[in-house]
């Protein structure tokens, strides 16, 4: 009945509805409603769908909420989240875009008004049971309102902004005595203790998680200025510029918090990690420190980059990876095979690990031994044995060790050299399902890369199930994107749009609003999946010592493979991505 209303009101057409039903029938998550598939997977306007849902099910709808009203209630909301709930329940509540808004007492019974932007969330019912209220009234409100409330919560609870303003080094040490020379450890300690740097760094690590950053960059500009940048949706954004504090003191604080690094070492690169609980969630931070050259050689400056590893971002459902139907079907066939190797290619930061972890969750079974060899380990995978890499067992030793450890499924983080590639191929040819990554620009070039690494063509042909290249592209913000009535025709032609498609397609461009950064919010993947059919295998075997990438691409496209650029074109037609971003991300394809 609800689906009929959506089609009658032209929110979705019949073809899109049937596509959603098909996805529903194929996926493992039986609890995911078709409506959720429509806006999560197929790009249908989320607010329009949910407006109809709340009307159909008579869910109270709270429309615009003013900031003043939020500020009046913020004390209650913050106290409820922190005092009434344990950290796990609080995390579940916020993750499902729900917040307590008020409590009304009638006839000795308390009714909690719970606002949510996701009334279809499967976890909502179990969360409500943990709130211990006689009555809970679930009310729908837009994501925009929920994020308004979140922002006010963070302002109320987080003193980081005030701390940033208050950090100031009032120098009791004679400034002239340290201006042109290296700081002593005593001077460093004085700066750290006087400037509240330790609290600032803690706040920085927490704020990066809340902002959704994937990386933090700490960059010394000169002897008393440091820039802090967050990488959000793939782009670096300046978050704060700190003046009046020596960068050596800032580095010292980060080193003190980082396991596996030496605070006194400033001449070589170091790697370590930080562990911290943020808003009830255990977060791991991978820290990289490298010495860099400053304007004056007397200063020993260091650049610090911190990768944020948040297990909440792990995707366990293949349908959420963003694969188009043909690629998704080929991918499922490849990873459902009892043996063979599946290779994901792409540059650093293209989401390869995310795809591999989702594939592992799809095929893992308690009856199978699943081993992973990664350096470093990015995400904790339930049900897998993740080998620990260290001084006594490096990556290559670990790869050799797994051959004797009776595995069924193996994830090799990266085929980085001939030895790693040959062991991966050997695993695939001896009855093991193997996953790995390569750094190549597209799917066909992975074949020639393996050949150049010393793997024979017949082994490549008979061991690989699928090679998939991918990129991450920015999603247009649903709140502010506008129709582009005059898209650049040359750009459209470069992307392969025909005149008919240009006429029939609605193109969108970014604007920018309070919900996004420059008109973009979040990222999605575009993939090029080369499935190894008998014809592809024959082409590789017959190529002997001359792997023809163009021929492999030609055969793959005849069999339905979409190139990265074509997959990006589909994202534009769905209203998810901009012409500008797809053109930039597929420049070499």
Backbone torsions as a table, in degrees:
resi	resn	phi	psi	omega
1	UNK	NA	-47.8	179.8
2	UNK	-61.3	-42.0	179.7
3	UNK	-61.4	-36.1	179.8
4	UNK	-66.1	-39.1	178.9
5	UNK	-62.7	-42.2	-179.6
6	UNK	-62.2	-37.9	178.3
7	UNK	-75.3	-38.4	179.8
8	UNK	-62.9	-34.0	-179.2
9	UNK	-91.2	10.4	177.2
10	UNK	59.2	27.9	174.2
11	UNK	-77.5	-35.7	171.8
12	UNK	-135.6	154.6	173.0
13	UNK	-98.1	171.4	-174.5
14	UNK	-63.2	-36.6	-178.7
15	UNK	-64.5	-42.2	179.8
16	UNK	-68.1	-38.2	178.2
17	UNK	-62.8	-43.2	179.0
18	UNK	-64.7	-35.8	177.1
19	UNK	-63.8	-41.3	178.3
20	UNK	-63.9	-41.5	178.8
21	UNK	-63.4	-39.7	179.3
22	UNK	-63.8	-43.0	176.9
23	UNK	-61.2	-43.9	179.7
24	UNK	-59.0	-42.1	-177.9
25	UNK	-69.0	-27.1	-174.8
26	UNK	-91.6	-24.8	-173.4
27	UNK	-86.5	162.0	-175.6
28	UNK	-80.6	-26.0	-175.6
29	UNK	-77.7	97.2	-177.3
30	UNK	-72.2	-19.1	-175.3
31	UNK	-86.9	-6.9	-176.5
32	UNK	-81.3	116.6	-177.6
33	UNK	-68.0	156.3	178.5
34	UNK	-61.8	-37.4	179.6
35	UNK	-58.5	-40.2	-179.9
36	UNK	-67.1	-37.5	176.8
37	UNK	-62.6	-39.0	-178.5
38	UNK	-59.8	-45.4	-176.9
39	UNK	-93.6	-23.1	178.0
40	UNK	-80.1	-40.3	-171.3
41	UNK	-104.7	-31.8	-169.1
42	UNK	-112.3	7.6	170.6
43	UNK	75.6	15.0	177.6
44	UNK	-71.7	146.5	-178.6
45	UNK	-57.7	113.8	-175.4
46	UNK	-58.8	-46.8	-175.5
47	UNK	-64.0	-39.5	-179.7
48	UNK	-64.3	-42.5	179.7
49	UNK	-64.3	-46.6	-176.9
50	UNK	-68.5	-32.4	175.0
51	UNK	-57.7	-41.6	179.3
52	UNK	-71.3	-36.4	-179.0
53	UNK	-63.9	-47.4	-177.3
54	UNK	-66.8	-32.4	176.4
55	UNK	-69.6	-41.8	-178.0
56	UNK	-64.3	-42.4	-177.7
57	UNK	-94.5	6.7	178.5
58	UNK	56.3	41.5	175.3
59	UNK	-84.2	129.6	178.4
60	UNK	-55.6	137.0	-174.8
61	UNK	-116.4	112.7	176.4
62	UNK	-94.6	113.0	-173.9
63	UNK	-84.2	-113.7	-175.3
64	UNK	-75.1	130.2	175.9
65	UNK	-114.1	124.0	-177.4
66	UNK	-79.5	150.0	179.9
67	UNK	-58.5	-39.0	-179.6
68	UNK	-59.9	-40.4	179.3
69	UNK	-66.1	-38.4	178.6
70	UNK	-64.4	-44.2	-178.6
71	UNK	-61.4	-34.2	177.9
72	UNK	-64.3	-31.8	-174.0
73	UNK	-101.4	-5.1	-169.9
74	UNK	-63.2	-34.0	178.5
75	UNK	-61.7	-45.0	178.4
76	UNK	-63.0	-47.3	-176.7
77	UNK	-60.7	-48.8	-177.8
78	UNK	-63.2	-43.8	-179.6
79	UNK	-65.1	-40.6	179.5
80	UNK	-61.9	-48.1	-177.6
81	UNK	-63.3	-39.0	-173.2
82	UNK	-91.5	-29.2	-175.6
83	UNK	-102.7	-34.1	-174.4
84	UNK	-87.9	-22.5	-172.5
85	UNK	-117.0	149.3	170.1
86	UNK	-78.0	166.2	-172.4
87	UNK	-62.9	-32.9	-178.3
88	UNK	-68.3	-45.2	-179.7
89	UNK	-66.5	-39.6	177.1
90	UNK	-59.7	-44.6	-179.4
91	UNK	-63.0	-42.9	178.6
92	UNK	-61.4	-40.6	-178.7
93	UNK	-63.4	-49.5	-177.9
94	UNK	-69.2	-36.0	179.9
95	UNK	-64.4	-30.6	178.9
96	UNK	-93.9	19.2	175.4
97	UNK	54.0	49.1	178.9
98	UNK	-130.0	142.2	177.6
99	UNK	-141.9	143.3	172.5
100	UNK	-70.4	140.0	-175.2
101	UNK	-120.4	-32.8	178.7
102	UNK	-166.8	162.1	174.6
103	UNK	-127.8	128.7	178.2
104	UNK	-116.7	134.4	180.0
105	UNK	-107.7	121.4	178.3
106	UNK	-134.3	127.9	177.2
107	UNK	51.9	47.1	177.2
108	UNK	63.3	16.6	175.9
109	UNK	-121.8	136.2	-179.6
110	UNK	-94.9	134.0	176.3
111	UNK	-116.9	120.7	177.9
112	UNK	-92.7	126.5	173.8
113	UNK	-90.4	116.6	-177.0
114	UNK	-111.3	115.5	178.3
115	UNK	-88.0	139.2	176.5
116	UNK	-145.0	143.3	174.3
117	UNK	-93.4	-1.2	-177.5
118	UNK	-136.2	73.9	-177.8
119	UNK	-65.8	-11.7	179.4
120	UNK	-94.2	1.4	-178.0
121	UNK	-59.3	127.8	-176.3
122	UNK	-64.0	-29.8	-175.9
123	UNK	-80.2	-10.8	-171.3
124	UNK	-59.4	-42.1	-177.9
125	UNK	-61.7	-46.1	-179.0
126	UNK	-67.9	-31.1	177.8
127	UNK	-67.0	-44.8	-179.9
128	UNK	-57.2	-38.7	-179.4
129	UNK	-65.0	-24.6	-178.9
130	UNK	-85.8	-5.6	-174.3
131	UNK	-85.1	-15.1	173.8
132	UNK	58.4	45.3	173.6
133	UNK	-114.1	147.9	178.5
134	UNK	-61.8	-40.3	179.3
135	UNK	-135.5	138.2	173.1
136	UNK	-126.2	120.0	178.4
137	UNK	-99.4	111.2	-180.0
138	UNK	-85.3	124.5	-179.8
139	UNK	-120.4	138.4	177.7
140	UNK	-89.9	137.3	170.0
141	UNK	-142.8	163.0	-174.9
142	UNK	-71.0	159.5	174.3
143	UNK	-57.1	-35.8	-179.7
144	UNK	-55.8	-45.7	179.8
145	UNK	-67.6	-40.7	179.3
146	UNK	-60.9	-43.0	-179.5
147	UNK	-69.0	-31.2	173.1
148	UNK	-58.2	-46.3	-178.9
149	UNK	-65.0	-43.8	179.0
150	UNK	-57.9	-44.1	-179.0
151	UNK	-60.8	-41.5	179.6
152	UNK	-68.4	-36.1	176.5
153	UNK	-59.9	-47.0	-178.4
154	UNK	-65.1	-37.4	177.1
155	UNK	-63.9	-39.9	-177.0
156	UNK	-69.3	-41.1	-172.3
157	UNK	-92.1	-28.4	-170.3
158	UNK	-97.6	117.0	-179.6
159	UNK	-93.0	13.7	-175.0
160	UNK	-61.7	-41.2	-177.8
161	UNK	-60.2	-43.7	178.5
162	UNK	-65.0	-38.4	-178.5
163	UNK	-63.9	-39.6	179.4
164	UNK	-60.6	-40.0	-179.7
165	UNK	-70.0	-29.6	-173.5
166	UNK	-87.2	-16.2	-178.2
167	UNK	-69.1	115.2	-179.1
168	UNK	-154.3	129.1	-178.7
169	UNK	-90.1	104.6	175.1
170	UNK	-89.2	103.2	-165.7
171	UNK	-77.3	114.7	170.7
172	UNK	-90.0	-21.9	174.6
173	UNK	-77.4	138.6	-178.8
174	UNK	-58.6	114.8	-174.9
175	UNK	-58.3	-36.9	-177.5
176	UNK	-66.4	-24.8	-177.0
177	UNK	-78.0	-16.1	-178.0
178	UNK	-119.1	-0.1	-174.4
179	UNK	-63.3	-38.6	-174.6
180	UNK	-115.8	22.2	179.4
181	UNK	-143.8	165.7	-177.8
182	UNK	-67.8	140.1	178.9
183	UNK	-71.0	142.7	171.7
184	UNK	-79.6	164.8	178.9
185	UNK	-63.4	-35.1	179.1
186	UNK	-64.3	-42.8	178.6
187	UNK	-64.3	-39.5	176.1
188	UNK	-58.5	-46.5	-178.7
189	UNK	-61.8	-38.6	179.3
190	UNK	-64.1	-43.3	179.1
191	UNK	-62.3	-46.0	-177.3
192	UNK	-62.1	-46.0	-176.2
193	UNK	-69.3	-34.3	-177.0
194	UNK	-79.2	-25.8	-169.9
195	UNK	-101.3	3.3	-179.6
196	UNK	56.6	31.6	-177.7
197	UNK	-63.3	-34.5	-177.6
198	UNK	-61.2	-45.9	178.5
199	UNK	-65.7	-37.2	179.2
200	UNK	-61.5	-44.9	-179.4
201	UNK	-63.6	-41.4	176.2
202	UNK	-58.5	-45.7	179.8
203	UNK	-64.1	-38.6	178.1
204	UNK	-60.5	-46.8	-179.5
205	UNK	-61.5	-39.6	179.5
206	UNK	-69.9	-43.7	-176.8
207	UNK	-65.0	-35.0	178.5
208	UNK	-61.8	-39.1	177.7
209	UNK	-65.2	-45.7	-178.1
210	UNK	-65.7	-30.8	179.5
211	UNK	-78.6	-9.4	-179.5
212	UNK	79.9	23.9	-179.8
213	UNK	-73.7	147.5	174.5
214	UNK	-93.5	-26.5	-178.6
215	UNK	-145.1	152.9	172.4
216	UNK	-118.5	131.6	176.3
217	UNK	-113.7	126.5	176.0
218	UNK	-113.4	111.2	-168.9
219	UNK	-122.2	113.6	175.2
220	UNK	-73.0	127.6	-178.6
221	UNK	-93.0	-43.1	175.0
222	UNK	-153.6	-162.4	-172.1
223	UNK	-70.5	-10.5	177.9
224	UNK	-142.5	20.8	179.9
225	UNK	-134.4	132.8	178.5
226	UNK	-132.3	135.5	176.2
227	UNK	-102.2	139.9	174.5
228	UNK	-114.7	126.4	-179.8
229	UNK	-126.2	143.7	173.6
230	UNK	-109.0	137.9	171.0
231	UNK	-93.6	112.8	-179.2
232	UNK	-123.5	126.5	-177.5
233	UNK	53.0	36.7	173.5
234	UNK	90.6	-11.8	-176.8
235	UNK	-112.3	141.0	174.9
236	UNK	-78.7	133.2	179.4
237	UNK	-130.4	130.6	178.5
238	UNK	-67.3	122.2	-178.4
239	UNK	-97.2	-37.6	-177.7
240	UNK	-163.1	142.5	173.3
241	UNK	-116.4	120.4	-174.1
242	UNK	-104.8	125.3	-179.3
243	UNK	-118.5	151.8	176.0
244	UNK	89.8	2.4	178.4
245	UNK	-121.7	132.4	178.4
246	UNK	-67.0	131.3	179.5
247	UNK	-57.6	-29.3	178.9
248	UNK	-62.0	-35.8	179.0
249	UNK	-68.3	-40.0	178.9
250	UNK	-63.9	-45.6	178.0
251	UNK	-58.9	-40.6	-178.3
252	UNK	-61.8	-40.3	179.6
253	UNK	-65.5	-44.9	178.8
254	UNK	-62.7	-40.7	179.3
255	UNK	-64.3	-38.2	179.2
256	UNK	-62.3	-32.6	-178.9
257	UNK	-85.5	-10.7	-173.1
258	UNK	-101.2	125.9	176.4
259	UNK	-79.5	140.3	174.7
260	UNK	91.9	6.9	177.5
261	UNK	-124.9	158.3	-178.7
262	UNK	-104.0	119.3	-178.4
263	UNK	-59.9	-32.1	-173.2
264	UNK	-88.8	-5.7	180.0
265	UNK	-88.2	120.6	-179.5
266	UNK	-127.2	5.3	-173.2
267	UNK	-105.7	-10.1	-177.7
268	UNK	-137.3	164.1	179.2
269	UNK	-70.2	145.5	178.0
270	UNK	-137.2	148.9	177.0
271	UNK	-128.7	141.2	178.0
272	UNK	-159.4	-165.1	-179.9
273	UNK	-150.3	155.1	176.4
274	UNK	-122.1	142.9	174.6
275	UNK	-121.8	136.8	-175.3
276	UNK	-156.3	145.2	174.2
277	UNK	-95.6	122.5	179.6
278	UNK	-122.1	119.7	-179.4
279	UNK	50.7	40.9	176.8
280	UNK	83.1	0.6	-178.1
281	UNK	-112.7	132.7	178.0
282	UNK	-75.5	119.6	-177.6
283	UNK	-117.4	137.6	173.8
284	UNK	-109.3	140.5	179.2
285	UNK	-121.5	123.9	176.7
286	UNK	-95.6	122.3	-170.2
287	UNK	-108.8	131.5	174.9
288	UNK	-122.8	127.5	-178.6
289	UNK	-124.8	127.1	177.7
290	UNK	-134.0	141.1	176.4
291	UNK	-72.4	140.5	178.6
292	UNK	-131.3	164.5	-178.4
293	UNK	-87.8	132.8	176.1
294	UNK	-103.5	-177.4	-179.2
295	UNK	-66.1	-26.1	177.6
296	UNK	-124.9	134.6	-175.8
297	UNK	-69.4	-14.6	-180.0
298	UNK	-68.4	-25.9	-176.4
299	UNK	-92.1	128.6	179.2
300	UNK	-96.8	92.1	-176.2
301	UNK	-93.6	151.1	179.6
302	UNK	-135.2	135.9	173.7
303	UNK	-92.5	136.6	179.9
304	UNK	-122.7	129.3	174.7
305	UNK	-125.0	130.2	-175.8
306	UNK	-120.9	117.9	175.3
307	UNK	-87.5	128.7	-179.3
308	UNK	-92.8	122.1	-179.2
309	UNK	-111.3	100.5	-176.1
310	UNK	-112.6	110.8	-175.6
311	UNK	-64.7	-14.4	175.8
312	UNK	-67.5	-19.7	-179.1
313	UNK	-87.5	-2.0	178.7
314	UNK	-66.9	129.9	177.3
315	UNK	-96.4	122.5	-179.8
316	UNK	-105.6	-10.0	-176.7
317	UNK	-108.8	118.3	-178.5
318	UNK	-57.1	-32.7	-177.5
319	UNK	-62.4	-21.8	-177.7
320	UNK	-90.1	0.1	179.7
321	UNK	-73.4	-24.4	-179.6
322	UNK	97.2	13.4	178.4
323	UNK	-69.7	135.5	173.7
324	UNK	-73.0	159.0	-167.9
325	UNK	-49.7	-48.6	-177.9
326	UNK	-64.9	-44.7	179.8
327	UNK	-64.6	-40.2	179.3
328	UNK	-63.0	-43.1	179.7
329	UNK	-63.9	-44.3	179.1
330	UNK	-64.7	-40.2	-179.4
331	UNK	-63.8	-44.3	179.2
332	UNK	-62.5	-41.0	178.1
333	UNK	-62.1	-43.2	-176.6
334	UNK	-64.6	-42.9	-176.2
335	UNK	-85.0	-10.4	177.6
336	UNK	-89.3	-6.7	177.7
337	UNK	-69.5	145.7	-179.2
338	UNK	-69.6	-17.6	-179.2
339	UNK	-149.3	177.9	-178.6
340	UNK	103.5	171.7	-177.1
341	UNK	-120.2	138.9	175.6
342	UNK	-114.5	125.0	-174.7
343	UNK	-116.8	130.2	175.4
344	UNK	-108.2	129.7	-178.4
345	UNK	-119.3	160.0	178.6
346	UNK	149.9	165.7	179.7
347	UNK	-71.7	170.2	175.3
348	UNK	-58.1	135.9	178.8
349	UNK	82.2	17.0	-179.7
350	UNK	-97.1	7.1	175.4
351	UNK	88.1	17.7	-177.7
352	UNK	-61.0	-45.6	-178.9
353	UNK	-62.6	-39.1	178.7
354	UNK	-60.0	-43.5	179.9
355	UNK	-65.4	-43.3	-179.3
356	UNK	-63.9	-41.0	-179.8
357	UNK	-65.6	-41.2	177.3
358	UNK	-61.6	-39.4	178.3
359	UNK	-64.8	-41.1	178.3
360	UNK	-61.1	-45.4	179.9
361	UNK	-62.8	-30.2	179.7
362	UNK	-68.9	-34.9	-172.9
363	UNK	-104.8	-11.0	-175.6
364	UNK	-66.7	146.5	-176.7
365	UNK	-149.7	138.6	179.8
366	UNK	-56.9	-20.4	-178.8
367	UNK	-83.4	-2.0	-176.3
368	UNK	-117.0	145.9	175.8
369	UNK	-90.8	116.7	-178.4
370	UNK	-112.1	121.0	179.4
371	UNK	-118.8	141.9	174.9
372	UNK	-126.5	141.8	175.7
373	UNK	-125.8	105.6	-178.8
374	UNK	-133.1	146.2	176.9
375	UNK	-140.1	98.2	2.9
376	UNK	-91.3	168.9	173.6
377	UNK	-73.0	128.3	-178.1
378	UNK	-95.7	-50.4	-176.4
379	UNK	-125.3	144.5	174.9
380	UNK	-78.2	128.3	-175.6
381	UNK	-113.1	111.4	-179.1
382	UNK	-63.0	128.7	177.1
383	UNK	94.1	-3.8	178.6
384	UNK	-112.4	150.3	173.4
385	UNK	-98.1	111.4	-175.3
386	UNK	-99.8	113.2	-174.9
387	UNK	-66.2	141.7	-178.6
388	UNK	-93.7	119.2	179.5
389	UNK	-91.9	135.8	179.8
390	UNK	-159.4	-165.7	-178.0
391	UNK	-64.1	-36.3	-175.9
392	UNK	-86.5	-18.5	175.1
393	UNK	-137.5	97.9	-179.8
394	UNK	-81.7	-177.8	-174.4
395	UNK	-58.6	-47.5	-177.1
396	UNK	-67.4	-37.5	176.6
397	UNK	-64.6	-38.8	179.2
398	UNK	-64.4	-41.0	178.7
399	UNK	-59.8	-43.7	179.8
400	UNK	-67.8	-34.8	-176.8
401	UNK	-66.1	-34.4	-175.8
402	UNK	-66.9	-23.1	178.3
403	UNK	-61.5	-26.5	-177.8
404	UNK	-100.8	8.5	-172.6
405	UNK	-108.9	22.5	173.4
406	UNK	52.2	53.1	-179.3
407	UNK	-84.5	155.5	168.5
408	UNK	-103.5	-42.3	-179.1
409	UNK	-128.5	134.0	-177.2
410	UNK	-130.1	134.9	171.1
411	UNK	-111.5	117.4	175.9
412	UNK	-104.0	113.8	-172.1
413	UNK	-49.6	-42.6	-179.4
414	UNK	-157.8	135.6	172.5
415	UNK	-86.7	91.9	-168.8
416	UNK	-93.8	-15.6	-179.3
417	UNK	-155.3	-179.2	-176.4
418	UNK	-59.4	-43.4	-177.0
419	UNK	-63.1	-46.5	179.9
420	UNK	-62.0	-44.2	-178.6
421	UNK	-63.1	-42.8	-178.0
422	UNK	-66.9	-36.9	177.9
423	UNK	-69.3	-39.2	176.2
424	UNK	-60.1	-44.9	178.6
425	UNK	-65.2	-39.8	179.4
426	UNK	-62.5	-43.6	177.6
427	UNK	-59.0	-45.3	-178.6
428	UNK	-63.5	-34.3	-177.4
429	UNK	-85.3	-6.2	-178.8
430	UNK	-113.7	28.7	171.9
431	UNK	89.6	17.4	179.1
432	UNK	-111.3	140.7	172.3
433	UNK	-84.5	124.0	-171.5
434	UNK	-125.3	139.2	176.0
435	UNK	-120.7	141.2	176.9
436	UNK	-159.7	176.9	179.7
437	UNK	-129.0	157.9	174.0
438	UNK	-139.3	154.2	174.9
439	UNK	-98.8	90.6	173.9
440	UNK	-135.3	162.8	-175.8
441	UNK	-76.3	-31.8	-177.8
442	UNK	-147.5	179.3	-175.2
443	UNK	-69.6	-49.1	-178.6
444	UNK	-60.0	-33.8	-177.0
445	UNK	-69.4	-16.6	176.2
446	UNK	-64.7	-33.3	179.4
447	UNK	-64.3	-48.3	-179.5
448	UNK	-69.0	-30.5	177.3
449	UNK	-63.2	-44.4	178.6
450	UNK	-63.3	-39.0	179.1
451	UNK	-63.8	-42.3	179.8
452	UNK	-68.7	-21.8	177.0
453	UNK	-80.3	-7.1	176.0
454	UNK	107.6	11.3	178.8
455	UNK	-91.1	130.5	-177.0
456	UNK	-67.7	144.4	-179.3
457	UNK	-53.9	-40.8	-177.3
458	UNK	-67.8	-30.2	176.3
459	UNK	-71.7	-40.2	176.7
460	UNK	-60.7	-47.8	-176.2
461	UNK	-62.2	-37.9	-172.8
462	UNK	-93.7	-7.2	-177.0
463	UNK	-108.1	-25.8	-175.0
464	UNK	-86.5	133.5	173.3
465	UNK	-91.2	-40.2	-175.7
466	UNK	-162.8	143.5	169.6
467	UNK	-118.3	129.8	-178.7
468	UNK	-128.7	121.0	174.5
469	UNK	-93.2	146.5	179.4
470	UNK	-147.8	157.6	173.6
471	UNK	-137.0	156.5	172.0
472	UNK	-102.2	130.7	177.9
473	UNK	-120.1	151.9	-177.2
474	UNK	-78.2	139.2	177.9
475	UNK	-90.3	134.6	175.4
476	UNK	-64.7	141.1	179.2
477	UNK	-70.4	124.6	-179.0
478	UNK	-67.0	-21.2	-176.9
479	UNK	-78.5	-29.9	-171.6
480	UNK	-129.4	-4.3	-178.6
481	UNK	-61.2	144.1	179.8
482	UNK	-128.3	157.4	179.9
483	UNK	-67.0	134.4	175.8
484	UNK	-94.6	101.6	-175.2
485	UNK	-79.3	-10.3	-177.3
486	UNK	-138.5	62.7	-179.7
487	UNK	-67.5	151.9	-178.7
488	UNK	-67.7	115.7	-177.0
489	UNK	-62.6	-32.6	179.9
490	UNK	-66.5	-41.0	178.4
491	UNK	-63.5	-42.1	-179.8
492	UNK	-63.6	-39.4	179.5
493	UNK	-69.1	-36.4	176.3
494	UNK	-61.7	-31.9	179.0
495	UNK	-84.0	-3.7	175.1
496	UNK	93.2	14.3	178.2
497	UNK	-73.2	133.5	174.4
498	UNK	-83.5	166.4	178.2
499	UNK	-59.9	-39.1	180.0
500	UNK	-65.0	-41.6	179.4
501	UNK	-67.6	-37.5	178.4
502	UNK	-61.4	-40.7	-179.8
503	UNK	-68.4	-37.5	-173.1
504	UNK	-92.3	-8.7	-176.0
505	UNK	-98.4	138.3	172.0
506	UNK	-92.5	116.2	-179.7
507	UNK	-96.2	145.4	-179.7
508	UNK	-122.3	154.2	177.1
509	UNK	-131.7	155.1	-178.8
510	UNK	-74.8	152.4	177.6
511	UNK	-123.4	-61.6	-177.5
512	UNK	114.6	129.9	178.9
513	UNK	-154.9	-173.5	-177.2
514	UNK	-68.9	-15.0	-177.2
515	UNK	-93.0	-6.3	-170.8
516	UNK	-143.7	-177.2	175.9
517	UNK	-120.8	106.6	177.3
518	UNK	64.2	25.4	177.4
519	UNK	94.8	0.9	-179.5
520	UNK	-122.8	145.3	177.4
521	UNK	-147.2	112.6	-178.8
522	UNK	83.7	171.7	178.4
523	UNK	-135.7	158.1	174.2
524	UNK	-136.0	165.4	-176.1
525	UNK	-101.5	148.7	165.5
526	UNK	-117.2	138.4	-172.8
527	UNK	-129.0	150.9	173.6
528	UNK	-124.4	106.5	-172.1
529	UNK	-107.5	111.1	178.1
530	UNK	-97.4	101.3	180.0
531	UNK	-83.6	135.2	-175.3
532	UNK	-84.8	88.6	174.8
533	UNK	-80.7	167.8	176.4
534	UNK	-53.8	-35.8	-179.1
535	UNK	-67.5	-41.6	177.4
536	UNK	-62.6	-43.8	179.7
537	UNK	-60.8	-42.0	179.7
538	UNK	-63.3	-41.5	179.7
539	UNK	-58.6	-41.1	-178.5
540	UNK	-70.2	-44.9	-180.0
541	UNK	-62.6	-43.2	-177.4
542	UNK	-73.0	-16.4	-177.5
543	UNK	-72.0	-17.5	-178.9
544	UNK	54.9	-116.1	-177.1
545	UNK	-100.9	18.9	-177.9
546	UNK	-134.8	81.2	-179.5
547	UNK	-68.8	120.1	-178.6
548	UNK	-98.5	98.6	-177.8
549	UNK	-63.3	-39.5	-178.6
550	UNK	-62.7	-39.4	179.4
551	UNK	-67.2	-40.6	177.9
552	UNK	-62.5	-40.7	178.0
553	UNK	-63.7	-43.1	-179.5
554	UNK	-59.8	-45.6	179.8
555	UNK	-66.3	-43.9	-179.9
556	UNK	-59.9	-43.8	-178.9
557	UNK	-68.7	-32.0	174.6
558	UNK	-63.2	-29.7	-178.5
559	UNK	-92.4	9.6	173.1
560	UNK	104.2	3.1	179.1
561	UNK	-68.5	131.6	174.3
562	UNK	-94.4	133.1	175.2
563	UNK	-69.9	167.1	177.0
564	UNK	-57.8	-40.9	-179.4
565	UNK	-66.5	-39.4	178.8
566	UNK	-67.1	-40.6	177.5
567	UNK	-62.8	-38.5	176.6
568	UNK	-65.0	-37.4	178.5
569	UNK	-61.0	-38.7	177.8
570	UNK	-63.9	-38.3	178.3
571	UNK	-64.0	-36.8	176.8
572	UNK	-65.1	-44.2	-178.3
573	UNK	-66.2	-25.9	176.9
574	UNK	-82.1	-5.6	-179.4
575	UNK	78.3	17.8	-176.5
576	UNK	-92.7	-37.2	-173.5
577	UNK	-124.1	161.8	178.7
578	UNK	-96.0	154.7	176.8
579	UNK	-58.1	-43.4	-177.1
580	UNK	-58.6	-46.2	-175.3
581	UNK	-72.3	-40.5	179.1
582	UNK	-63.8	-40.6	179.2
583	UNK	-62.6	-41.4	-179.5
584	UNK	-68.8	-39.4	-174.9
585	UNK	-78.9	-17.6	-178.4
586	UNK	-119.0	29.2	-174.3
587	UNK	-58.7	-36.8	-174.1
588	UNK	-96.2	1.3	-173.4
589	UNK	-91.4	NA	NA
